[in-house]
Amino acid sequence: MLNRILVTVVLSVFIALLGVGIIIPVLPVLATSLGASGFALGLITAAFSLSRGLLQPVVGNLSDRWGRKGFLVGGLFIYGLVGLLIPHAGSVGHLVMIRLFQGVGAAMIVPVAMAYASFLAPPGQEGRYMGVINIAIFCGIGCGPIAGGIVSDMWGLASVFHIMAGLCFFSFLLVMVNMPSVCPIDQRQQVGLWVNIRLMLNRRRTMGIFIARFGTVLMMVPTMAFLPVMMAQWPDSTGFQTGLVIAGRTLVNALLQYPFGWVADRCDKVLLLLIGCGCMSIAVFLIPTMTTFPTMVGIYLFLGLGEAVLWPVLGAYAAEEGRTHFGHGTMMGVFNLAMSAGVFTGALLAGMSMDSLGMRQAFFVTAGAIMLLTVMAAILIRSGEAAGEAEEQRPPSSPCG
């Protein structure tokens, strides 16, 4: 039964995020056709991030108390509706409102899916289970833009959004039919959100996990948004090459999630955290120095390797904290809020650095910020564990066992 739940969650998340990824290359085109300015394009993105970020902890906490299936099917249904509504948007304001609505659905999907995996993971296998969910997330988002570009070229913009709706409604039916009506609830965790947040703020280990999650996604905007601008300045550079660079990073990250999840379950997580973030910082620092397509592919593959080391470690940490202290849904909700805050802050940091120092220096500043925050996080996690904050389910391995 538990394996069926996990397989259903993984498939539904993959299909839903494949649908979401499909619209990535075409949504800005639609917005521009409606007269969107640069500020409006940013607002359309921010609207989604705002509603998703604010609601994730609330949904996560309620899922601990009421069960998870209802939230997951609700989020998938909202995503399907969004796919039907976007082609009928008559103005930029309509798109902003639709994206706010989509953020509500997003708050019900990924954090709840991660809470499922966290709940189902046997003690000592948290990294592997969270790695499986990460595979679904990265493969869905990574494959979606390629499919979206092909569909748009063949059948037009509206068809992309209709396919998104179809995929999300299919995931909705998959969960409705295949998921047991009585789904896991954290019976021990019936504490309100604000009580849990106060407890989180008082635990060094938990705050270290959140800081690491926040710091390691600062590079999302510069590594995604600035890359096409840099490569467009090269002679004979193509959009297809840019897509290959991004796809290579995502593919390496996805393929290595489960193996490094196994490593995270057996090795010193703080050491792995520092190694993964060190690789990421080096890659981000070197990106603006690359001047050819092969070298850019290589540095993005290295970046994907660092992410593959890192994500199962942080997911395993979050699963442990959810099991022993806060409830899986509450922990994953706040954990993902830290990610949303990091992406937003990284966008601001990169934008201000670029405007005042230049694009090249923006990467250097971001790389330094990632490493600084990671070291702070590692110190907090290690000191919290030394103080007995970690309620280990098994003897720790040093460095591997």
N, C-alpha and C positions, 0 to 999 in steps of 0.2 A: 504493500500500500504506500509506504513512504517513498519507495523508488518511483512509483507511478506519479506521485505528487511532484517529485523533483523533475522528472522528465517532462511532465506537462508544463511546469513553470518555465523550464529552460526553453522549450519549443515556443511557448507563447511570447516570451520576452524577445526571442530571436525574430519571430515573425513580425511582432509589433514594431521593433526598432528597425527592421528592414523597411517596413512601411514608412517610418519616420525618416530614415536615411534617404529614401527615394526622393523626398521633396527638397532636400538640402540644396541641390544645384538649381532648382527652378523657382523656389519661393522668392528669392531676391529679384528674379526677372519679372515675375508677376507683380511684385510690389512696385518696381520701377515703372511698369506699364500703367500703374494707377497713379503715377506722379510722385512716388516716394523720393524724398531727398535723402542725403546721407544720414542726417539725424533721424529721419523716420525709419530708415532701415535698422539703425541701432535700437530704436524704440520697439520695433517689432520683435527683435531678439530679446530685449530686456523684459518685455511684457511676459514672455514665456518663462524666463528665468526667475522673475519676481514671484509669480504665483506658484511655480513649482517649488522654489526654495522655501517660501514661507509656510507652505502647507505640508511639506515632507515630515517634519517632526510631529505635527498634529495627527496626520494619517497614521504614521508609524505607531504612535502611542495608542490610538484608538484600535488599531489592528491587534495590539497585544490584549486588549480588553474585550473586543467584540468578535475577533476572528478575522482572517485575511481574505478569504475567497471573495466576499462581497466587494471589497476595495479593488481587488485585482480585476474582476469582471467590469466594475464600474469604470475604471481607468481605461480599459481596452475599448469599451463602448464609446466613451468620450472621444478617444482617438479616431474611431471610425466616423463619428459625426463630424469631427474637424475636417477629415478628408473630403466629406461631402459639402461642407460649408465654404471652404476656401475658394473654390472656383467661382462661387457666387458673390464673393466680396465685391462691393461696389466702390470702396474707397479705402484709403490707408487706415482710417479709423476703424473700419470693419475688420481689417486684418489684425490690428492691435487687439481688439476685443476677442477675436477668434483665438489668437495666440495666448491671451490670458486664460481662456477656457481650456486650451490644450495643456497649459501648465498645470491646471487642476488634475487632468488625467494623468500627466507625467508623475505627479506626486503620489499617485496610487499604484504605479506600475513597478518601477525599478526598486524603490525602497522596500516595498512589500515583497517583491520577488527575492531580494537579498535577505529579508527577514525569514522567508520560507527556507532558503538554503542554510541560513544560520541556525534555525530551529532544528532542521533535520540532520545537521552535521554531528556525527558522534564525536565525543571529546577526543582531541588529538588529530582530527581530520578536517578542521575548519578551513585550512588553506586550500585543500583540494576541492571542497564543496563550493567555496567562494570563487575559486578559479573556474569552475564549470559555469557559474552564472556570468562571470566576466567574459568567457568565451562567447556566450550568447549575445552579450551587449556589444562587444567589439566587432563580431562578425556581422551582426545586424546593421550597425551604424557604418561599418566599413564597406559592405557590399551594396548598401542602399544607394549612395550617390552614383555609382557606376550604372546601376540598373535605371536610376532616374534619368540620367543623361540619355541612355539608349531609348527609353520609352518616350521621352520628350521629343527626340529627333524623329521617331517613327509615327507617333500619334498625336503630338501636341501637348501643351502644358496641362490642360484639364485632365487628360487621361492619367497623368502621374498622380494627381490627388485622388482620383477614383480608385486607382490601384492601391494607394495607401489605405483608403477606407475599406476596400475588400480584404486586404491582409489583416487589418485590425479587427474587423468583424469575424473573420475566420478564427483568430486567436481567442476572441470572446467566446465563440461557440466551443472551441477546444477546451477551454477552462470550464465552461458551464457543464459540458457533457462528461468530461474525463476526471474532473476534480471532485473528490468526495464532498458531500454537502456539509459535513462537520469537519472543519479544517483546524489545524493546530492553533491553540490559544495558550499563551504563557500564563498558566493558572497562578503561578506565584507572583506575577508582575501585574498587579492591579493598581498601580500608583499613577497619580496624575502627572501630566507632562512637566509642569513647573516644578514639582517636587523632584522629579528626576533630573531636571536641568540643574537645580541647585546642588544635587548630589554630584553630578558630573563636574561642576566647577570646582568642587572640593577634592577631586581626585587627580593627582598629578599624572597618573598613567593614562586616564581617559583624556585629559586635556592634551597630553603629548600626542595621542592618536589623532585627535582633531586637528592639531597644528600641523602634523605631518600630512594629513589629508588636504588641508588648506594649501600648504606650501607646494605640494607636488603637482597641483593643477594650475599653478600660476603660468606655466608655459603653454597652456592650451591655445590661447588666442594668438600669441606671436608665432608659434610653430604652424598654425593652420592659416591664419589670415595674412601673415606677412610673406609666407612662402611663395604664393603666386606672383606677388609684386616683385620679389627678388628674381625669380626665375624668368619672368617676362623681360627682364633687362638683358638676358643672355642672348647671343646670336643663335638663331634657329631653334629657340626653345618653344615647346608646344604645351598646350593645356593637357594633352594626354600624358606627357612626361611628368607634369606636376601631379596629376592624379595617381600615377604609378608610385611616385615618392611617398605620397600619403598612404596609399593602399599597402605598400610594402611594410611600412611601420605598423599599421593596424594588423596585418596578417601575422607578422612575427610576434606581436603582442598576444594575439589570440592563440596561436599555435603553442606558445610556451606557458600559457596560464596553468594548465594542469600539472606539467612537470615541476614548475616552480612552486605550485601549491603544495605538492608533495615535499619539496625542499623546505618550504616554510613550516610545515608540520613537524619537521625533524631537526631543524637547525635554529641557531640563535637569531630570533627575529630582528632584534635591534641591529645586529651586524648586517643582516640582509637589507634592512631599511637603509642603512648608510651606503651599502654597495649600490643598491638600485638608484638611490637619489644622486650618488656620486656620478654614475653613468649618465643619468639624465642631465645633470648640471654641465658635465663636460660636453655632451652632445649639443645642448642649447648654446653654450659658449662658442662652439666651433661652427655652428650652422652658417653664420654670415661670412665665414672665411671660405666656404665652398664656392667654387666657380665653374664646376662642370656637373653634368647630369650624373655620371657614375659616382662621384664623390658625395653628391647630395643624397643619392640613394643609400650609400654606405652609412652616412652619419644618421640618417633617419632609421635605418635598420638597427643601429646601435642605440638610438633613442628608444625604439620599441623593445629592445632587450632590457634596458633599464626599467621600463614600465612593467614588463613581464615579471621581473624580480620583485617589484614593489607592490603591485596591486593585491596579490594573494596574501602578502604579509599584513597589509592594512586591513584587508577583509577578515583575516583570521583574528587579528586583534579585536576588531569590532564584534565579531561573533562571540569571542570569549567574554567581553564586557557585557554583551547583551544577555548571555546565559547566566552569568553570575551576579549581575547587579541591576540592570535597567529594563530588561525585556528586549527581545530581539527587534521588534518593530520600532520601539522608541530609539534604540541605539542606532539602527540603520537610518532612521529619519534624520536624526541630528548629524550623523556621519555624512549623509548626502547633502545636508544643508551646508556643512563645512566645505564640501566640494563646490557647491554652487557659489558660495562666497569667495572661494579661491579663484574660480574662473572669472567672476566679476572684477575682483581686485586685480587679477593679472591683466585683464583688458585695460583697466585704468592705468596700471603701472607701465605697461608696454606703450600705451598711447602717449602718456605724458613724457616718457623717456624718448620716444621717437620724435615728438615735437620739439623737445628741448635739446636733445643730444644727437639724434639721428637714429635710423633703423638699426644699424650695426650695434650701436651702444645699447639699444633697447634689449637685445639678446643678452649682452653682457650683464646688464642690471638684473634681468630676470634670472639668469643662471646663479648669480651671487645670492639673490633673495631665496631661491630654492634651497641652496646649500645651508645658508644661515638658519632658516626655519627648521630644516631637517635635523641639524645638530641640536637645536633647542628642544625639538620633539624627542630625540633620542635620549637626551639628558633627563627630561621629565619622565619618560617611560621607565628608564633604568632606575631612577631614584624612587619612583612609585613602587616598582617591584621590590627594591631593596627594603622599602618601608613596609612590605607585606600587603600591598594593595591588590596584587594579582592573586586570585584564588585559583591556583593551577589545578587542572584536572589530572595531571600526570607529572612526573619529575621532569624538569627541564633538561634538554640536551645541551652539552657544551663541548665544542660548538655544534656537533651533529651527533645523532645517535639513532 
